């Protein structure tokens, strides 16, 4: 099978588009709507990613660009949920016979932290931590990789809160950094500990830029660091940018 056809099939399965997977949110009617799944506007009931087809296709394009342009470094996602985007990154390496890069899956595997409003006032009132749908155990994520035949030594799990795992993560360079932490705290911690590892020409993806606290963290970090690379929109929710040679 040609790489593009293999990846098209993997994408459709991971997003639930292949089998019209219904949403699993307390405030919805449980009816699958392809227009919502396209932009990641629901929480899938059984599918392995909630980022939708537009963001998955963007991830594929940026990972493939890193491979084709020989941008050095591994792929890392901070906030993996059921593992779908990480499984996709590993599938992309498989499809293009890249045997050197690793995929890092960083997550608490027990949901989001309670807001630390004293240190991060922007997260005041956030309620992501109360939803059991967002807490997926590591063993379940490993099983999801295994079902796709993609669990091996090049999938590295970083289990714990970002502030504890990312500073000492056993990696040198990154070619793609994908952040999906929802909160100001999660976003700023991941940027502070991982951004300097992204190689020139590598990509940074902010999944939750439409969420005010995540956007505030991203904008603050870019302002402090003097990052001038333009933010590229994906689907009205997520954005990305390329790291320039001067790390700006």
C-alpha positions as CSV (number, residue, x, y, z in Angstrom):
1,X,0.0,0.0,0.0
2,X,1.3,3.5,-0.9
3,X,2.2,5.6,2.1
4,X,-0.5,8.2,1.5
5,X,-3.3,5.5,1.3
6,X,-2.0,3.8,4.4
7,X,-2.0,7.2,6.3
8,X,-5.4,8.1,4.9
9,X,-6.8,4.9,6.4
10,X,-5.1,5.3,9.7
11,X,-6.3,8.9,10.0
12,X,-9.9,7.9,9.2
13,X,-9.8,5.1,11.9
14,X,-8.1,7.2,14.6
15,X,-10.6,10.1,14.2
16,X,-13.6,7.8,14.0
17,X,-14.6,9.1,10.6
18,X,-14.3,5.5,9.3
19,X,-17.1,4.3,11.4
20,X,-19.2,7.4,12.2
21,X,-18.2,7.4,15.9
22,X,-20.6,9.4,18.0
23,X,-19.6,12.1,20.5
24,X,-19.4,11.5,24.3
25,X,-20.0,14.8,25.9
26,X,-22.6,15.4,28.7
27,X,-24.1,18.4,26.8
28,X,-24.7,16.8,23.4
29,X,-27.3,14.5,21.9
30,X,-24.8,11.8,21.0
31,X,-25.3,12.0,17.3
32,X,-22.2,11.9,15.0
33,X,-21.8,14.9,12.9
34,X,-19.0,14.9,10.3
35,X,-18.8,18.7,10.3
36,X,-18.0,18.7,14.0
37,X,-15.5,15.9,13.7
38,X,-13.7,17.7,10.9
39,X,-12.7,20.5,13.2
40,X,-12.4,18.5,16.5
41,X,-15.5,20.1,18.0
42,X,-16.6,17.0,19.9
43,X,-15.2,14.3,22.2
44,X,-15.4,11.0,20.4
45,X,-17.0,8.0,22.2
46,X,-14.5,5.4,21.1
47,X,-12.1,7.0,18.5
48,X,-8.6,7.6,19.7
49,X,-8.2,11.3,19.0
50,X,-10.5,14.3,19.5
51,X,-8.5,16.8,17.4
52,X,-10.4,16.2,14.2
53,X,-9.4,15.6,10.6
54,X,-8.1,19.1,9.8
55,X,-5.6,19.1,12.7
56,X,-4.6,15.5,12.0
57,X,-3.9,16.4,8.4
58,X,-1.9,19.4,9.5
59,X,0.1,17.2,11.9
60,X,0.8,14.8,9.0
61,X,2.0,17.6,6.8
62,X,4.4,19.0,9.4
63,X,5.8,15.6,10.3
64,X,6.3,14.7,6.7
65,X,8.0,18.1,6.1
66,X,10.4,17.4,8.9
67,X,11.2,14.0,7.4
68,X,11.5,15.2,3.8
69,X,13.6,18.3,4.8
70,X,15.8,16.3,7.2
71,X,14.9,18.5,10.2
72,X,16.7,16.8,13.1
73,X,14.8,15.6,16.1
74,X,12.0,13.5,17.5
75,X,8.2,14.1,17.7
76,X,6.6,15.0,21.0
77,X,3.0,15.5,22.1
78,X,2.2,17.0,25.5
79,X,-1.3,15.9,26.3
80,X,-2.1,12.7,24.5
81,X,-5.6,11.6,25.8
82,X,-6.2,8.2,24.1
83,X,-3.0,8.5,22.1
84,X,-4.4,9.0,18.6
85,X,-2.2,11.8,17.5
86,X,0.9,10.0,18.8
87,X,-0.1,6.8,17.1
88,X,-0.5,8.9,13.9
89,X,3.0,10.3,14.3
90,X,4.4,6.8,14.8
91,X,2.5,5.7,11.7
92,X,3.9,8.5,9.7
93,X,7.4,7.4,10.6
94,X,6.5,3.8,9.6
95,X,5.0,4.9,6.3
96,X,8.2,6.7,5.3
97,X,10.7,4.1,6.6
98,X,12.1,6.6,9.2
99,X,13.8,4.2,11.6
100,X,15.7,6.8,13.7
101,X,13.1,9.3,15.2
102,X,11.1,8.6,18.3
103,X,7.7,9.6,19.4
104,X,7.3,11.0,22.9
105,X,3.9,10.8,24.6
106,X,3.8,13.1,27.6
107,X,0.7,13.0,29.8
108,X,-0.3,12.5,33.4
109,X,-2.6,9.6,32.3
110,X,-5.0,10.7,35.0
111,X,-6.6,13.8,33.5
112,X,-5.8,17.5,33.8
113,X,-4.5,19.1,37.0
114,X,-6.8,21.2,39.2
115,X,-6.3,24.9,38.4
116,X,-3.4,26.5,40.4
117,X,-5.0,30.0,40.4
118,X,-2.4,31.4,42.7
119,X,0.5,30.8,40.4
120,X,-1.5,30.9,37.1
121,X,-4.5,33.3,37.5
122,X,-5.5,32.7,33.9
123,X,-6.7,29.2,34.8
124,X,-9.1,30.5,37.5
125,X,-12.4,28.7,37.0
126,X,-11.2,26.1,34.6
127,X,-13.1,22.8,35.0
128,X,-11.2,20.4,32.7
129,X,-10.1,18.3,35.7
130,X,-13.7,17.3,36.6
131,X,-14.4,15.3,33.4
132,X,-13.6,11.6,33.7
133,X,-13.7,11.4,29.9
134,X,-10.3,13.2,29.8
135,X,-8.5,10.8,32.1
136,X,-7.1,7.8,30.2
137,X,-4.7,5.4,31.9
138,X,-1.3,4.7,30.3
139,X,-2.1,1.0,30.0
140,X,-5.1,1.9,27.8
141,X,-2.9,4.2,25.6
142,X,-0.3,1.5,25.2
143,X,-3.0,-1.0,24.2
144,X,-4.2,1.5,21.6
145,X,-0.7,1.7,20.1
146,X,-0.5,-2.1,20.2
147,X,-3.8,-2.5,18.2
148,X,-2.3,-0.6,15.4
149,X,1.0,-2.6,15.5
150,X,2.9,0.5,16.4
151,X,4.1,0.0,20.0
152,X,7.8,-0.4,20.1
153,X,10.9,0.9,21.8
154,X,10.7,4.2,19.7
155,X,7.5,5.1,21.6
156,X,8.6,6.8,24.8
157,X,6.0,7.5,27.5
158,X,6.6,10.5,29.9
159,X,4.1,9.8,32.7
160,X,3.4,12.6,35.2
161,X,2.7,16.3,35.3
162,X,4.6,18.3,32.7
163,X,6.5,20.3,35.3
164,X,8.0,17.0,36.6
165,X,8.6,15.1,33.4
166,X,9.5,17.6,30.7
167,X,12.6,19.2,32.3
168,X,14.4,15.9,32.4
169,X,12.9,14.2,29.4
170,X,15.5,11.9,27.7
171,X,15.6,13.8,24.4
172,X,17.9,16.2,22.7
173,X,16.2,17.7,19.6
174,X,12.6,17.9,18.5
175,X,11.4,18.3,14.9
176,X,7.7,18.6,15.9
177,X,6.3,19.8,19.2
178,X,2.6,19.5,19.7
179,X,0.9,20.9,22.8
180,X,-2.6,19.9,23.8
181,X,-2.8,20.9,27.5
182,X,-5.8,23.2,27.5
183,X,-4.6,25.2,30.6
184,X,-2.3,28.2,30.9
185,X,-0.2,26.1,33.3
186,X,0.2,23.1,31.0
187,X,0.9,25.3,27.9
188,X,3.5,27.5,29.5
189,X,5.3,24.7,31.2
190,X,5.6,22.7,28.0
191,X,6.8,25.7,26.1
192,X,9.4,26.6,28.7
193,X,10.8,23.1,28.9
194,X,10.6,22.0,25.3
195,X,10.8,25.0,22.9
196,X,14.6,25.4,23.0
197,X,14.9,21.8,21.9
198,X,13.0,22.4,18.6
199,X,15.4,22.4,15.7
200,X,15.4,25.3,13.2
201,X,12.8,24.4,10.6
202,X,10.8,22.4,13.1
203,X,7.2,23.0,14.0
204,X,5.3,24.0,17.1
205,X,1.6,23.2,17.2
206,X,-0.8,24.7,19.8
207,X,-3.9,22.7,19.8
208,X,-6.0,24.8,22.1
209,X,-5.2,28.3,21.0
210,X,-8.9,29.2,20.9
211,X,-9.1,28.6,24.6
212,X,-8.3,32.0,26.2
213,X,-5.9,30.7,28.9
214,X,-4.0,28.7,26.4
215,X,-3.8,31.6,24.0
216,X,-2.7,33.9,26.8
217,X,0.2,31.5,27.7
218,X,1.2,31.2,24.0
219,X,1.1,34.9,23.4
220,X,3.0,35.7,26.6
221,X,5.7,33.2,25.8
222,X,6.2,34.4,22.2
223,X,6.3,38.0,23.4
224,X,8.9,37.3,26.1
225,X,11.0,35.3,23.7
226,X,10.6,37.7,20.9
227,X,9.2,35.1,18.5
228,X,8.3,36.8,15.3
229,X,7.4,33.7,13.2
230,X,3.7,34.1,12.2
231,X,1.0,32.0,13.7
232,X,-0.6,29.9,11.0
233,X,-4.3,29.0,11.6
234,X,-5.5,25.4,11.1
235,X,-9.2,25.1,11.8
236,X,-10.3,28.0,13.9
237,X,-9.0,26.4,17.1
238,X,-5.4,25.4,16.6
239,X,-2.3,27.2,15.3
240,X,1.3,26.4,14.4
241,X,4.6,28.1,13.6
242,X,8.0,27.2,12.3
243,X,11.0,27.8,14.4
244,X,13.5,30.0,12.6
245,X,17.3,29.6,12.7
246,X,17.6,32.3,15.4
247,X,15.0,30.4,17.5
248,X,12.5,33.2,16.9
